[in-house]
Amino acid sequence: MLLETPAVDPAELERRTGWRIKPEGACLGDVCVPLPADATNDDGTLDAAILSDRLGAPLLHDDAHSLWAMGPATVTGRALATADAPDLELPDVDGNPFALRTLRGRKVLLVAWASW
């Protein structure tokens, strides 16, 4: 989420990330993270530093462009730590072993399917 100031509008937070501010804190589905009273600024926005700390989301500031970037929350355990795929080796359609690492450096689309 890109920000022009280190403040987050609660409606924008929900629209862009799904996290909704409720009396019990920042909530995404059944997961709620309590927020301290000082997380809310006088104008009703949220302090990005406090919010990112509570959600386990990285917060970066780009001085050259006067922008802030808040990454995905990690409290739900759903955020990726990297964009690197794990070393995966499976049989191809002919039964020969195929290693995903042989495609390193190329764009890859992985499609998974399950019958259930």
The 8 nearest C-alpha neighbors of each residue, nearest first, counted from 0:
[[1, 69, 68, 70, 2, 15, 16, 71],
 [2, 0, 68, 67, 69, 66, 3, 70],
 [1, 3, 67, 4, 66, 68, 0, 5],
 [2, 4, 66, 67, 65, 1, 5, 6],
 [3, 5, 6, 2, 67, 66, 65, 7],
 [6, 4, 47, 46, 67, 2, 7, 3],
 [7, 5, 46, 47, 4, 45, 44, 8],
 [8, 6, 45, 44, 47, 9, 46, 12],
 [7, 9, 44, 11, 10, 12, 45, 6],
 [10, 8, 12, 11, 7, 13, 44, 20],
 [11, 9, 13, 12, 8, 14, 19, 20],
 [12, 10, 14, 8, 13, 9, 15, 7],
 [13, 11, 9, 15, 10, 14, 16, 8],
 [12, 14, 17, 18, 19, 10, 16, 11],
 [15, 13, 11, 12, 16, 17, 10, 18],
 [14, 16, 12, 13, 11, 17, 0, 18],
 [17, 15, 13, 18, 12, 14, 0, 11],
 [16, 18, 13, 14, 27, 15, 19, 12],
 [19, 17, 13, 27, 26, 16, 25, 12],
 [20, 18, 13, 26, 25, 17, 21, 27],
 [19, 21, 25, 24, 26, 9, 18, 22],
 [20, 22, 24, 23, 25, 19, 26, 31],
 [23, 21, 24, 20, 25, 33, 34, 26],
 [22, 24, 21, 33, 31, 25, 32, 34],
 [25, 23, 33, 34, 21, 32, 22, 20],
 [24, 26, 20, 32, 31, 19, 18, 21],
 [27, 25, 31, 19, 18, 30, 24, 20],
 [26, 28, 18, 30, 29, 17, 19, 31],
 [27, 29, 30, 26, 31, 18, 17, 19],
 [28, 30, 27, 31, 26, 75, 32, 25],
 [31, 29, 27, 26, 28, 32, 75, 25],
 [32, 30, 26, 25, 24, 27, 33, 29],
 [31, 33, 25, 24, 26, 34, 30, 53],
 [34, 32, 24, 23, 31, 25, 35, 53],
 [33, 35, 24, 38, 32, 36, 25, 53],
 [36, 34, 37, 38, 33, 39, 24, 49],
 [37, 35, 38, 39, 34, 40, 33, 24],
 [36, 38, 39, 35, 40, 46, 34, 49],
 [39, 37, 46, 36, 35, 45, 49, 34],
 [38, 40, 45, 37, 44, 43, 46, 36],
 [39, 41, 44, 43, 42, 45, 46, 38],
 [42, 40, 43, 39, 44, 45, 37, 38],
 [43, 41, 40, 44, 39, 45, 8, 6],
 [44, 42, 40, 41, 39, 45, 8, 9],
 [45, 43, 8, 7, 40, 42, 6, 39],
 [44, 46, 39, 7, 6, 38, 40, 47],
 [45, 47, 6, 38, 49, 48, 50, 39],
 [46, 48, 50, 6, 5, 49, 51, 7],
 [49, 47, 51, 50, 46, 52, 58, 5],
 [50, 48, 52, 46, 51, 47, 38, 53],
 [49, 51, 47, 53, 52, 48, 46, 54],
 [50, 52, 56, 54, 48, 53, 49, 55],
 [51, 53, 49, 55, 50, 54, 48, 56],
 [52, 54, 50, 51, 55, 49, 32, 34],
 [55, 53, 72, 51, 56, 52, 74, 50],
 [54, 56, 73, 52, 72, 53, 51, 74],
 [55, 57, 72, 51, 70, 71, 54, 73],
 [56, 58, 70, 69, 51, 59, 55, 71],
 [59, 57, 69, 68, 51, 70, 56, 60],
 [58, 60, 68, 67, 69, 57, 61, 70],
 [59, 61, 67, 66, 62, 68, 58, 65],
 [60, 62, 66, 63, 65, 64, 67, 59],
 [63, 61, 65, 64, 60, 66, 67, 59],
 [62, 64, 61, 65, 66, 60, 67, 3],
 [65, 63, 66, 62, 61, 60, 67, 3],
 [66, 64, 62, 61, 63, 3, 67, 60],
 [67, 65, 3, 61, 64, 2, 60, 68],
 [68, 66, 60, 2, 59, 1, 3, 61],
 [69, 67, 1, 59, 0, 58, 2, 70],
 [68, 70, 58, 0, 57, 56, 59, 1],
 [69, 71, 57, 56, 68, 58, 0, 72],
 [72, 70, 56, 78, 73, 69, 57, 55],
 [71, 73, 56, 54, 55, 74, 78, 70],
 [72, 74, 55, 76, 78, 75, 56, 77],
 [75, 73, 76, 54, 72, 55, 77, 56],
 [74, 76, 73, 77, 72, 30, 78, 27],
 [77, 75, 73, 74, 78, 72, 79, 55],
 [78, 76, 75, 73, 79, 74, 72, 71],
 [79, 77, 73, 76, 71, 80, 72, 75],
 [78, 80, 81, 77, 82, 73, 76, 71],
 [79, 81, 78, 82, 83, 73, 77, 71],
 [82, 80, 83, 79, 84, 78, 85, 71],
 [81, 83, 84, 79, 80, 85, 78, 106],
 [84, 82, 81, 85, 80, 86, 79, 103],
 [83, 85, 82, 86, 87, 81, 99, 100],
 [86, 84, 87, 83, 99, 100, 82, 88],
 [87, 85, 100, 99, 84, 88, 98, 83],
 [86, 88, 99, 85, 98, 89, 100, 84],
 [87, 89, 98, 97, 99, 96, 86, 90],
 [88, 90, 97, 96, 91, 87, 98, 95],
 [89, 91, 96, 94, 95, 97, 92, 88],
 [90, 92, 94, 95, 93, 97, 96, 89],
 [91, 93, 94, 90, 95, 96, 97, 89],
 [94, 92, 91, 95, 90, 96, 97, 89],
 [95, 93, 90, 91, 92, 96, 89, 97],
 [94, 96, 90, 91, 93, 97, 92, 89],
 [97, 95, 90, 89, 91, 88, 94, 98],
 [96, 98, 88, 89, 90, 91, 95, 99],
 [99, 97, 88, 100, 101, 87, 89, 96],
 [98, 100, 101, 87, 102, 88, 86, 97],
 [99, 101, 103, 102, 98, 86, 87, 88],
 [102, 100, 99, 103, 98, 97, 104, 105],
 [101, 103, 100, 105, 99, 104, 107, 106],
 [104, 102, 100, 105, 101, 99, 106, 107],
 [103, 105, 102, 106, 101, 100, 107, 83],
 [106, 104, 103, 102, 107, 101, 108, 100],
 [105, 107, 104, 108, 102, 103, 109, 99],
 [108, 106, 105, 109, 102, 103, 104, 99],
 [107, 109, 110, 106, 111, 105, 102, 99],
 [110, 108, 107, 111, 99, 106, 84, 112],
 [111, 109, 108, 112, 107, 113, 99, 84],
 [112, 110, 109, 113, 108, 114, 115, 89],
 [113, 111, 110, 114, 115, 109, 108, 89],
 [112, 114, 115, 111, 110, 109, 89, 90],
 [115, 113, 112, 111, 110, 109, 92, 89],
 [114, 113, 112, 111, 110, 109, 89, 92]]
